[in-house]
């Protein structure tokens, strides 16, 4: 620092950034500053225009000088900093502007920015770049053991041959091209850089063994950055972070930084037409002309953005014009990146992405499944429910492929865990070989090989659930305003008391959380259902004011209840002709018929047979069917196994989306399970009544507003624990009361346990009958039960 310079401290900082960029010659009073160039320290109009308080800058600079950057700041840290800064900056801006910051609409969410853990980037690089390197070594006749024999007593010709193999390999390695088309902050590029540096050091080590001495290929980091590493990203901040991370990895004293602007670029990887994408349009052949003069990239790797096209409608319309084979307006950006990845690969090039697994089964994934079957799939690694991206629920999958025609088989792994320490081993042990011909553009069920074989057999013999039920599964009721149209039993009773005519519009209503397998619970809520068109069917066309006056006169108790909700109800987009009516629905009457009801999200099978005209909310669906045996199949171990194979697994459970759930094979059913299902319905009803009987008694006897979870499950407690739970709720019994309660408690507990034992026996009987209906062998039964 030039002592005595009284300019603001930040001005001095900018002066020295300029020196670091362009250099300064040394004098007697001033040390030389080397010109690092590269773009890192070049002028920036935004940063140069800042005004920073001297004291603030001094204090924080002093803190930074005490930090060990060399050991603490790697590319992973930079990636996380960048990822989090996107939300923080937007949050600060919102605070300044006095607006709310919605994380769901943040730039990170919109751009699909999720930083990839190192063990994932390492695996992908090793299985693409690493595999090409192994193949090249084999092609050159490389044998590692020959180099470890050393040079002593070996013919010069043999040593020269060994050196030539290494030279040929290095020459090939220098020309290897690796690209991440959505490079973000550079995780994959840095991993590739690290791999290539180690590979060159390995060559140096082997050369030294046959030539003697410590030979090192000079300036290898710069050579790699100039020749091997390429990246593109739409986000300018990402591109700058990627460059910085690569500079930090390769920077050395008194060596100019590489100008990375020719290799790491900002642009729209998917669109090259400026008329469509404007200044961000990116023509790959033009921007990387040297690479494409040689046919394209050898390797394309990355973690493409996860953004639904429906969420970026303007961009989606532009992407549709590009002509992607895999485009589907319901789809996701990552699908298009797969196709673009193959477009920029040379023949026999390697491609690997980590991305969501939804394309395996989703309708929008059909075109991608079809497209991938024209390429050579090598690996599919499904993480299932395992989450690897901090702060994001993505259900990831890694796929590795080669830009050539399909092979007969490829490897599939379904992971049960994924940790950095044993990831490679876990994947290798999980791999099973699958025949490519077993897959088509229909949904892909990724499972173990034995599971797959069983599923194929069942699909060939039995109808799907959709065929069995003639394609009907119906969503629960959408009211658009639950607080107005879902009422308690007390409100229902009062409404009918005030006006008996209200009863015809009130229907028992289930919430998903109230449902247990087989049990048809006593509803605690009721739906106020005035269908679209009802008012006009009674009084003809009229304006709202006239219609509402008619409602008040004709149905006073309903009108009185609904009146406070008028403003909110009018704002609904899904309403009837008037704000007091529900949206149009063709199947309201189906709820009053015999049917099967089920939760859309399940962590265990949960299907009930309803004959009581129950309605439900949209967390449940119904299947209009009088087949009791079907309920037994769906609630069985076999039914749950099939559900886990066809339906999306999330949060330790399954999402029963009909287009997937409807595919499960169902055997012919002619009442074989009816008696057992009836027994289960009766037993679960009796158990429920027994449990709620004592719970209700405790609650009313001691005036408790709400029971603890343990008291609700009193049958699982010993009597001493039962008394302890009562005391927690400030209920203290006398010795006489304790004695009376002990007898009552033990009698009811014994009854509940006997009912539970009967239920377990009946469940086992149903499981065995279901196995028989599917014609399962003992070995196949083991497959099903092993997965429970």
C-alpha positions in Angstrom: 0.0 0.0 0.0 1.2 3.5 -0.8 1.4 5.1 2.7 0.2 8.7 2.8 -2.4 8.3 0.1 -5.5 9.9 1.6 -8.0 8.7 -1.1 -11.0 6.6 0.1 -10.0 3.1 1.0 -12.2 1.6 -1.7 -10.5 3.8 -4.3 -7.2 2.3 -3.3 -8.7 -1.2 -3.5 -9.8 -0.5 -7.1 -6.4 0.9 -7.9 -4.8 -2.4 -6.8 -7.3 -4.5 -8.6 -6.2 -2.7 -11.7 -2.6 -3.5 -10.9 -3.4 -7.2 -10.4 -5.1 -7.1 -13.8 -2.5 -5.2 -15.9 0.6 -5.3 -13.6 2.9 -2.7 -12.1 6.6 -2.3 -12.6 8.6 -2.3 -9.4 10.7 0.6 -8.1 12.9 1.3 -5.1 9.8 2.4 -3.2 7.1 0.2 -4.7 7.1 -3.6 -5.2 6.4 -5.1 -8.6 2.8 -6.4 -9.0 2.4 -9.2 -11.5 -0.3 -8.9 -14.1 -2.6 -11.9 -13.6 -5.0 -10.8 -16.3 -7.7 -13.5 -17.1 -10.7 -11.2 -16.5 -10.9 -11.7 -12.7 -9.7 -8.3 -11.8 -10.8 -6.4 -14.9 -12.9 -3.2 -14.4 -16.6 -3.6 -13.5 -18.8 -0.5 -13.9 -21.3 -1.6 -11.3 -18.7 -2.5 -8.7 -16.5 0.5 -9.5 -19.5 2.8 -8.9 -20.1 1.7 -5.3 -19.4 4.0 -2.4 -18.2 2.1 0.7 -17.5 3.6 4.1 -13.7 3.4 5.0 -14.3 2.1 8.6 -16.8 -0.6 7.4 -14.4 -1.8 4.6 -11.4 -1.8 7.0 -13.1 -3.8 9.7 -14.4 -6.5 7.4 -11.2 -6.7 5.4 -9.3 -7.2 8.6 -11.6 -10.1 9.4 -11.1 -11.7 6.0 -7.3 -11.6 6.3 -7.5 -13.9 9.3 -9.5 -16.5 7.4 -7.7 -19.6 5.9 -9.1 -19.4 2.4 -6.7 -22.0 1.0 -8.2 -24.8 3.2 -11.8 -23.5 3.5 -13.0 -22.1 0.2 -13.4 -24.8 -2.4 -15.8 -25.0 -5.3 -18.4 -26.7 -3.1 -18.4 -23.7 -0.7 -18.6 -21.3 -3.6 -21.5 -23.2 -5.1 -23.5 -23.2 -1.8 -22.7 -19.5 -1.3 -24.0 -18.7 -4.8 -27.1 -20.9 -4.3 -28.0 -19.2 -1.0 -27.1 -15.7 -2.2 -29.8 -15.8 -4.9 -32.5 -16.0 -2.2 -30.7 -13.6 0.1 -30.3 -10.9 -2.5 -33.9 -11.1 -3.6 -35.0 -11.1 0.0 -33.0 -7.8 0.6 -34.4 -6.2 -2.5 -38.0 -7.1 -1.4 -37.3 -5.6 2.0 -36.0 -2.4 0.4 -39.0 -2.2 -1.8 -41.4 -3.1 1.0 -42.8 -6.2 -0.7 -43.1 -9.9 0.3 -40.4 -12.3 -0.9 -41.8 -15.6 -2.1 -39.2 -18.3 -2.1 -41.3 -20.4 -4.5 -40.9 -17.6 -7.1 -37.3 -16.9 -6.4 -34.6 -16.8 -9.1 -33.1 -20.0 -7.6 -36.5 -21.8 -7.9 -37.3 -20.3 -11.3 -33.8 -21.1 -12.8 -33.7 -24.6 -11.2 -30.4 -23.8 -9.4 -29.4 -26.7 -7.2 -25.8 -27.4 -6.4 -24.6 -30.9 -6.9 -22.7 -32.7 -4.1 -19.1 -33.7 -4.8 -19.7 -37.5 -4.6 -22.3 -37.2 -7.4 -20.0 -35.1 -9.7 -17.1 -37.5 -9.0 -19.2 -40.5 -9.9 -20.5 -39.0 -13.1 -17.0 -37.8 -14.2 -15.5 -41.2 -13.5 -18.2 -43.0 -15.4 -17.9 -40.8 -18.5 -14.5 -39.2 -18.8 -13.0 -42.0 -16.8 -14.5 -44.7 -19.0 -13.2 -43.0 -22.1 -9.8 -42.9 -20.6 -9.9 -46.6 -19.7 -11.0 -47.5 -23.2 -8.2 -45.4 -24.7 -5.6 -47.1 -22.5 -6.9 -50.5 -23.5 -6.8 -49.5 -27.2 -3.1 -48.3 -26.8 -2.1 -51.6 -25.1 -1.4 -49.8 -21.8 -0.5 -52.2 -18.9 0.2 -50.5 -15.6 2.3 -53.3 -14.2 4.9 -52.9 -17.0 5.8 -49.4 -15.6 6.2 -50.5 -12.1 8.9 -52.9 -13.2 11.1 -49.8 -13.5 14.0 -49.3 -16.0 16.8 -51.4 -14.6 17.9 -54.3 -16.9 15.3 -53.6 -19.5 15.9 -53.1 -23.3 15.8 -49.5 -24.5 13.3 -50.5 -27.2 10.9 -51.7 -24.6 11.3 -48.5 -22.5 10.8 -46.4 -25.7 7.6 -48.4 -26.4 6.3 -47.8 -22.9 7.0 -44.0 -23.2 5.3 -43.9 -26.6 2.1 -45.4 -25.1 2.1 -42.6 -22.5 2.9 -39.9 -25.0 0.1 -41.1 -27.3 -2.3 -41.3 -24.4 -1.4 -37.8 -23.2 -1.8 -36.4 -26.7 -5.3 -37.9 -26.9 -6.0 -36.6 -23.4 -5.1 -33.1 -24.3 -7.6 -33.1 -27.1 -10.5 -34.5 -25.0 -13.4 -32.1 -24.8 -15.8 -32.0 -21.9 -18.9 -29.8 -21.7 -21.5 -28.9 -19.1 -24.4 -27.1 -21.0 -25.9 -25.8 -17.8 -22.7 -25.4 -15.8 -24.0 -23.3 -13.0 -21.2 -22.4 -10.6 -18.9 -25.0 -12.0 -19.2 -28.2 -9.9 -18.9 -30.6 -12.8 -16.3 -28.6 -14.6 -14.1 -28.5 -11.5 -14.5 -32.2 -11.0 -13.5 -32.8 -14.6 -10.5 -30.5 -14.2 -9.5 -32.3 -11.0 -9.8 -35.7 -12.8 -7.7 -34.6 -15.7 -4.9 -33.1 -13.5 -4.6 -36.3 -11.6 -4.5 -38.3 -14.9 -1.6 -36.1 -16.2 0.2 -36.5 -12.9 -0.3 -40.3 -13.2 1.3 -40.1 -16.6 4.2 -38.1 -15.1 4.7 -40.7 -12.4 4.8 -43.6 -14.8 7.1 -41.8 -17.1 9.5 -41.2 -14.3 9.6 -44.9 -13.4 10.9 -45.8 -16.9 13.0 -42.8 -17.7 14.3 -42.0 -14.2 13.9 -38.6 -12.4 10.8 -36.5 -11.7 9.5 -35.5 -15.1 6.5 -33.1 -15.0 4.4 -31.9 -17.9 4.7 -28.1 -17.5 1.7 -25.8 -17.0 -0.8 -28.7 -17.3 -3.6 -26.8 -15.5 -3.6 -24.0 -18.2 -3.5 -26.6 -20.9 -6.6 -28.4 -19.6 -8.5 -25.1 -19.1 -7.7 -24.0 -22.7 -8.3 -27.4 -24.4 -10.6 -29.6 -22.3 -13.2 -27.7 -20.3 -16.2 -26.0 -21.7 -19.4 -24.6 -20.1 -22.5 -22.6 -20.9 -25.1 -21.1 -18.5 -28.0 -18.7 -18.9 -27.2 -17.0 -15.6 -24.4 -14.5 -15.8 -23.6 -14.7 -12.1 -23.3 -18.5 -12.4 -20.8 -18.1 -15.3 -18.7 -15.7 -13.2 -18.7 -18.1 -10.2 -17.7 -21.0 -12.5 -14.7 -19.0 -13.8 -13.7 -18.0 -10.3 -13.8 -21.5 -9.0 -11.6 -22.7 -11.9 -9.2 -19.8 -11.4 -8.9 -20.6 -7.7 -8.3 -24.3 -8.5 -5.4 -23.5 -10.9 -4.0 -20.1 -9.7 -0.2 -20.1 -9.0 2.1 -17.2 -8.1 3.5 -15.2 -11.1 1.5 -17.1 -13.6 -1.2 -15.4 -15.7 -4.7 -16.5 -15.2 -6.4 -18.1 -18.2 -8.8 -16.0 -20.1 -11.8 -18.4 -19.7 -14.2 -16.3 -21.8 -13.6 -18.5 -24.9 -14.5 -21.7 -23.0 -17.0 -20.6 -20.3 -19.9 -18.6 -21.8 -23.2 -17.1 -21.0 -26.1 -18.0 -23.2 -29.3 -19.9 -23.8 -28.0 -23.5 -24.4 -31.3 -24.5 -26.0 -32.0 -21.8 -28.5 -29.7 -20.4 -31.2 -32.1 -18.2 -33.1 -31.7 -14.5 -32.0 -35.1 -13.8 -33.2 -36.4 -16.2 -30.5 -33.9 -15.8 -27.7 -32.5 -12.3 -28.3 -28.9 -11.6 -27.1 -28.8 -14.8 -25.1 -29.2 -17.0 -28.2 -26.4 -19.5 -28.4 -25.1 -21.0 -31.6 -22.9 -24.0 -30.5 -21.2 -24.5 -33.8 -20.2 -20.8 -34.0 -19.2 -20.3 -30.3 -17.1 -23.5 -30.1 -16.1 -23.8 -33.8 -12.9 -25.7 -33.1 -14.8 -28.4 -31.1 -17.4 -28.9 -33.8 -14.8 -28.9 -36.5 -13.9 -32.2 -34.9 -17.5 -33.5 -34.7 -18.6 -32.2 -31.2 -17.8 -32.9 -27.6 -16.4 -36.2 -26.3 -18.3 -35.8 -23.0 -21.4 -33.9 -21.9 -22.2 -33.9 -18.2 -24.2 -31.9 -15.7 -27.2 -31.2 -13.6 -29.6 -29.4 -15.9 -32.3 -27.0 -14.5 -35.5 -28.5 -13.2 -38.2 -26.0 -14.3 -41.7 -26.9 -15.4 -42.5 -25.5 -18.9 -45.9 -24.5 -17.6 -44.2 -22.2 -15.1 -42.4 -20.3 -17.9 -45.1 -20.0 -20.5 -43.3 -17.3 -22.6 -40.1 -19.3 -22.8 -42.1 -22.5 -23.4 -43.6 -21.0 -26.5 -40.1 -20.1 -27.8 -38.8 -23.6 -27.0 -41.7 -25.2 -28.9 -40.6 -23.3 -32.1 -37.1 -24.8 -31.9 -38.4 -28.3 -32.9 -37.2 -30.5 -30.1 -38.3 -34.1 -30.5 -38.8 -34.4 -26.8 -40.8 -31.2 -26.3 -44.1 -31.5 -24.4 -45.8 -28.4 -23.1 -46.4 -30.3 -19.8 -42.8 -31.2 -19.5 -39.6 -29.9 -17.9 -36.5 -28.1 -19.1 -34.2 -31.0 -18.1 -35.9 -33.2 -20.8 -34.8 -30.7 -23.5 -31.3 -30.6 -22.1 -31.0 -34.3 -22.6 -31.8 -34.0 -26.3 -29.5 -31.0 -26.6 -26.7 -32.9 -24.9 -26.8 -35.6 -27.6 -27.0 -33.0 -30.3 -23.6 -31.5 -29.3 -22.0 -34.9 -28.7 -19.8 -36.5 -31.3 -20.5 -40.1 -32.3 -19.7 -42.5 -29.4 -19.5 -39.6 -27.0 -20.6 -40.0 -23.4 -23.5 -38.2 -21.7 -24.5 -38.3 -18.1 -26.9 -36.1 -16.1 -28.4 -36.1 -12.7 -32.0 -35.1 -12.9 -35.5 -35.9 -11.6 -36.8 -39.4 -12.2 -40.4 -38.3 -13.1 -39.7 -38.7 -16.8 -39.7 -42.5 -16.2 -43.5 -42.6 -15.7 -44.9 -39.1 -16.4 -46.9 -38.6 -19.6 -44.5 -35.8 -20.7 -41.6 -38.3 -20.4 -43.0 -40.4 -23.2 -41.1 -38.6 -25.9 -37.8 -38.7 -23.9 -38.3 -42.5 -23.2 -38.7 -43.0 -26.9 -35.7 -40.8 -27.7 -33.4 -42.5 -25.3 -34.2 -45.9 -26.7 -32.5 -44.8 -29.9 -29.3 -44.3 -27.9 -27.1 -46.6 -25.9 -28.2 -46.5 -22.4 -25.5 -47.7 -20.1 -26.7 -46.9 -16.5 -29.8 -45.8 -14.7 -29.4 -45.1 -11.0 -32.7 -44.3 -9.3 -32.5 -42.6 -5.9 -36.2 -43.2 -5.2 -37.2 -41.2 -2.2 -33.6 -40.3 -1.2 -33.0 -36.5 -1.3 -29.5 -35.3 -2.1 -30.1 -31.6 -2.8 -30.3 -29.4 0.3 -33.6 -27.5 0.5 -35.1 -29.2 -2.5 -37.3 -32.3 -3.0 -36.4 -33.7 -6.4 -36.4 -37.5 -6.5 -33.2 -37.7 -8.5 -31.8 -40.2 -11.0 -28.5 -40.5 -12.8 -28.3 -41.8 -16.3 -25.2 -42.6 -18.4 -25.5 -43.1 -22.1 -23.4 -43.2 -25.3 -24.2 -41.5 -28.6 -24.6 -44.6 -30.6 -27.1 -47.4 -31.3 -28.7 -49.3 -28.3 -26.9 -52.3 -26.7 -28.9 -55.4 -25.8 -28.6 -54.6 -22.1 -27.9 -51.8 -19.6 -27.3 -51.6 -15.8 -30.0 -50.5 -13.4 -29.6 -49.7 -9.7 -32.4 -48.8 -7.2 -30.7 -47.2 -4.2 -31.8 -47.6 -0.6 -29.3 -45.1 0.7 -26.8 -42.6 -0.8 -23.9 -41.2 1.2 -20.6 -39.8 0.1 -18.5 -42.5 1.9 -20.0 -45.6 0.2 -21.8 -44.2 -2.9 -19.7 -46.0 -5.5 -19.8 -49.3 -3.6 -23.5 -49.0 -3.0 -24.2 -48.4 -6.7 -22.0 -51.2 -7.9 -23.6 -53.7 -5.5 -27.1 -52.6 -6.5 -26.6 -52.9 -10.3 -28.6 -55.5 -12.2 -28.5 -56.0 -16.0 -31.7 -55.2 -17.9 -32.6 -56.1 -21.4 -33.3 -53.0 -23.5 -36.1 -54.8 -25.4 -38.0 -54.9 -22.1 -38.5 -51.1 -22.4 -40.7 -49.1 -24.7 -42.1 -45.5 -24.8 -44.7 -46.6 -22.1 -43.9 -45.9 -18.5 -40.7 -47.4 -17.2 -41.0 -49.3 -13.9 -37.5 -49.3 -12.4 -37.1 -52.1 -9.9 -34.9 -55.1 -9.2 -34.5 -57.7 -11.9 -36.6 -60.3 -10.1 -39.3 -57.7 -9.4 -39.3 -56.7 -13.0 -39.7 -60.3 -14.2 -42.6 -60.9 -11.9 -44.3 -57.6 -13.0 -43.9 -58.6 -16.6 -45.5 -62.0 -16.0 -48.4 -60.4 -14.1 -49.0 -57.8 -16.8 -49.2 -60.5 -19.4 -51.8 -62.5 -17.5 -54.1 -60.0 -15.8 -56.1 -56.9 -16.6 -55.0 -53.6 -15.3 -56.9 -51.9 -12.5 -58.1 -49.3 -15.1 -59.5 -52.0 -17.3 -60.9 -53.9 -14.3 -62.8 -50.8 -13.2 -63.7 -49.7 -16.7 -61.4 -46.7 -16.4 -63.2 -44.9 -13.6 -61.5 -43.3 -10.7 -62.8 -39.9 -9.4 -61.2 -37.1 -7.4 -62.8 -35.9 -4.2 -64.8 -32.7 -4.0 -63.2 -29.3 -4.6 -65.1 -26.5 -2.8 -62.7 -23.6 -3.3 -63.6 -22.4 0.2 -63.5 -25.2 2.9 -64.5 -23.0 5.8 -67.8 -22.1 4.1 -68.8 -25.4 2.6 -67.4 -27.9 5.1 -69.3 -27.8 8.4 -69.3 -29.5 11.8 -71.9 -31.9 13.1 -73.1 -29.3 15.6 -73.6 -26.7 12.8 -75.3 -29.3 10.6 -77.8 -30.2 13.4 -78.6 -26.5 14.2 -79.1 -25.8 10.5 -81.6 -28.6 10.1 -83.3 -27.6 13.4 -83.7 -24.1 12.1 -85.0 -25.3 8.7 -85.7 -29.0 8.0 -85.3 -28.3 4.2 -81.5 -27.8 4.7 -81.0 -31.5 5.3 -81.2 -32.4 1.6 -78.1 -30.4 0.9 -75.9 -31.8 3.7 -73.8 -34.9 3.2 -71.4 -36.8 5.4 -67.9 -35.8 4.5 -64.5 -37.5 5.1 -61.1 -35.9 5.4 -58.2 -38.1 4.3 -56.6 -38.1 7.7 -59.6 -39.8 9.3 -59.4 -42.9 7.1 -57.9 -46.3 8.1 -57.8 -49.5 6.1 -61.3 -51.1 5.7 -62.8 -48.9 8.3 -65.7 -46.7 7.3 -65.4 -44.1 10.0 -68.3 -42.0 11.5 -67.8 -38.7 9.8 -67.3 -35.6 11.9 -67.9 -33.1 9.1 -70.6 -32.5 6.5 -70.5 -31.0 3.0 -72.9 -28.2 2.1 -73.6 -29.0 -1.5 -75.5 -26.7 -3.8 -74.6 -27.7 -7.3 -73.9 -25.4 -10.2 -77.3 -24.7 -11.9 -79.4 -25.5 -8.8 -80.6 -22.0 -8.3 -81.6 -21.4 -11.9 -83.3 -24.8 -12.1 -85.6 -23.5 -9.3 -86.3 -19.9 -10.3 -85.0 -19.6 -13.9 -82.5 -16.9 -15.1 -82.1 -13.9 -12.8 -79.6 -11.6 -11.4 -77.6 -12.4 -8.3 -79.5 -10.0 -6.0 -82.8 -11.6 -6.9 -81.4 -15.1 -6.6 -79.9 -14.4 -3.2 -83.2 -12.9 -1.9 -84.9 -16.2 -3.0 -82.2 -18.2 -1.1 -82.8 -16.2 2.0 -86.6 -16.7 1.8 -86.4 -20.4 0.8 -83.4 -21.7 2.7 -82.9 -19.3 5.7 -80.5 -21.4 7.8 -78.2 -22.1 4.8 -78.2 -18.4 3.8 -77.5 -17.4 7.3 -74.5 -19.7 7.5 -73.1 -18.7 4.1 -73.7 -14.9 4.3 -70.4 -14.1 6.2 -68.4 -15.9 3.5 -69.8 -14.0 0.6 -66.7 -11.9 -0.2 -64.4 -14.9 -0.2 -66.8 -17.1 -2.0 -67.2 -14.7 -4.8 -63.5 -14.6 -5.4 -63.3 -18.3 -6.2 -62.5 -19.3 -9.7 -64.2 -22.7 -9.3 -67.7 -21.8 -8.4 -71.2 -22.3 -9.8 -73.5 -19.8 -11.4 -73.7 -18.0 -8.1 -71.2 -17.7 -5.2 -73.2 -20.1 -2.9 -72.9 -22.9 -5.5 -70.1 -25.4 -6.0 -68.3 -25.9 -9.3 -69.8 -28.1 -12.0 -69.1 -31.8 -11.5 -70.6 -34.6 -13.5 -70.2 -37.2 -10.8 -71.5 -35.7 -7.5 -74.2 -38.5 -7.5 -71.4 -41.2 -7.6 -70.5 -40.3 -4.0 -73.9 -41.5 -2.9 -73.4 -44.9 -4.5 -71.5 -48.0 -3.2 -67.8 -47.4 -3.9 -64.2 -47.8 -2.9 -62.5 -44.8 -1.3 -58.7 -44.3 -0.9 -56.2 -41.7 0.1 -54.1 -40.3 -2.7 -51.0 -40.3 -0.6 -50.3 -43.4 1.4 -47.5 -44.7 3.6 -49.4 -48.0 3.9 -52.4 -49.4 2.0 -55.6 -47.6 3.0 -58.7 -48.5 1.1 -62.3 -48.6 2.4 -65.6 -50.0 1.1 -68.3 -47.4 1.5 -72.1 -48.0 1.5 -73.0 -44.9 3.4 -72.9 -42.2 0.7 -69.8 -40.6 2.1 -68.2 -37.6 0.2 -64.6 -36.7 0.6 -62.1 -33.9 -0.2 -59.5 -34.0 -2.9 -56.9 -35.7 -0.7 -59.0 -38.8 -1.5 -60.3 -40.5 -4.6 -63.2 -42.9 -5.2 -63.6 -45.9 -7.5 -67.3 -46.5 -8.3 -67.3 -50.3 -7.7 -69.3 -52.8 -5.7 -66.5 -55.4 -5.7 -65.6 -56.0 -2.1 -62.8 -58.4 -3.0 -61.0 -55.6 -4.8 -60.7 -53.8 -1.5 -59.0 -56.9 0.0 -56.5 -57.1 -2.9 -55.6 -53.4 -2.6 -55.2 -53.5 1.1 -53.0 -56.7 1.0 -49.3 -57.0 1.0 -49.4 -57.9 -2.7 -51.5 -54.8 -3.4 -49.0 -52.6 -1.6 -46.1 -54.2 -3.4 -47.7 -53.4 -6.7 -48.5 -49.8 -5.7 -44.9 -49.2 -4.7 -43.8 -50.5 -8.1 -46.1 -48.4 -10.3 -46.7 -45.3 -8.2 -44.4 -42.4 -7.4 -42.6 -42.9 -4.1 -42.3 -39.7 -2.0 -41.7 -39.0 1.7 -41.6 -42.7 2.7 -44.9 -43.4 0.9 -46.6 -43.4 -2.5 -48.6 -40.9 -4.5 -51.5 -42.9 -6.1 -51.8 -40.9 -9.3 -54.4 -42.7 -11.3 -52.5 -42.9 -14.6 -49.9 -44.9 -12.7 -52.0 -46.6 -10.1 -54.5 -47.7 -12.7 -51.8 -49.8 -14.4 -51.4 -52.3 -11.5 -52.5 -55.9 -12.5 -55.7 -57.1 -10.9 -56.6 -60.9 -10.9 -60.1 -62.1 -11.8 -62.3 -61.5 -8.8 -65.6 -63.4 -8.3 -66.3 -62.8 -4.6 -63.4 -65.0 -3.3 -62.4 -62.4 -0.7 -65.9 -61.0 0.1 -66.4 -62.9 3.4 -62.9 -62.0 4.6 -63.3 -58.3 3.6 -66.7 -58.2 5.4 -65.0 -59.7 8.5 -62.3 -57.0 8.3 -64.9 -54.2 8.0 -66.7 -55.6 11.1 -63.6 -56.1 13.1 -62.0 -52.7 12.4 -65.4 -51.1 13.1 -65.6 -52.9 16.4 -62.0 -52.0 17.3 -62.6 -48.4 16.4 -65.8 -48.3 18.6 -63.9 -49.9 21.5 -61.1 -47.4 21.3 -63.2 -44.3 20.8 -65.6 -45.5 23.5 -63.1 -45.3 26.3 -61.4 -42.2 24.8 -64.7 -40.4 24.6 -65.6 -41.4 28.2 -62.2 -40.1 29.5 -62.7 -36.8 27.6 -66.3 -36.2 28.7 -65.8 -37.5 32.3 -62.9 -35.3 33.0 -63.8 -32.3 30.8 -60.7 -32.6 28.6 -60.7 -30.4 25.6 -58.2 -32.6 23.8 -56.6 -36.0 24.5 -52.9 -36.5 24.2 -51.7 -38.9 21.5 -50.9 -41.5 24.1 -54.4 -41.3 25.7 -55.9 -41.6 22.2 -53.9 -44.9 21.9 -54.7 -46.0 25.5 -54.8 -49.6 24.5 -51.0 -49.6 23.9 -50.4 -48.4 27.5 -50.0 -50.2 30.8 -52.4 -48.9 33.5 -49.6 -47.1 35.4 -48.7 -45.2 32.2 -52.4 -44.5 31.6 -52.6 -42.8 35.1 -49.4 -40.9 34.4 -50.9 -39.5 31.1 -54.0 -38.4 33.0 -51.9 -36.6 35.6 -50.1 -34.7 32.7 -53.5 -33.4 31.8 -54.2 -32.5 35.5 -56.5 -35.4 36.2 -55.8 -36.9 39.6 -57.8 -40.0 40.7 -58.5 -41.1 44.3 -57.5 -44.7 45.2 -61.1 -45.8 44.9 -61.4 -44.2 41.5 -58.1 -45.8 40.4 -59.4 -49.2 41.4 -62.6 -48.7 39.5 -60.8 -47.4 36.4 -58.3 -50.3 36.6 -61.0 -52.9 36.2 -62.7 -51.0 33.4 -59.3 -50.2 31.7 -58.1 -53.9 31.7 -61.5 -55.3 30.5 -61.5 -52.9 27.5 -57.8 -53.3 26.8 -58.3 -57.1 26.7 -61.2 -56.7 24.3 -59.2 -54.4 22.0 -56.2 -56.7 22.0 -58.5 -59.7 21.1 -59.9 -57.6 18.2 -56.4 -56.7 17.0 -55.3 -60.3 17.1 -58.4 -61.3 15.0 -57.6 -58.5 12.6 -54.0 -59.6 12.2 -55.1 -63.2 11.6 -57.7 -62.2 9.0 -55.1 -59.9 7.2 -52.7 -62.9 6.9 -55.5 -65.0 5.5 -56.3 -62.3 2.9 -52.6 -62.0 2.0 -52.4 -65.8 1.3 -55.7 -65.8 -0.7 -54.4 -62.9 -2.8 -51.1 -64.7 -3.5 -53.2 -67.6 -4.7 -55.4 -65.3 -6.9 -52.2 -64.0 -8.6 -50.8 -67.6 -8.9 -47.6 -66.7 -7.0 -44.9 -69.3 -6.4 -43.2 -69.6 -3.0 -40.2 -67.8 -4.5 -42.4 -65.0 -5.8 -44.1 -64.6 -2.4 -40.6 -64.2 -0.8 -39.9 -61.4 -3.4 -43.1 -59.6 -2.4 -42.7 -60.0 1.4 -39.0 -59.1 1.3 -39.9 -55.6 0.0 -42.5 -54.9 2.6 
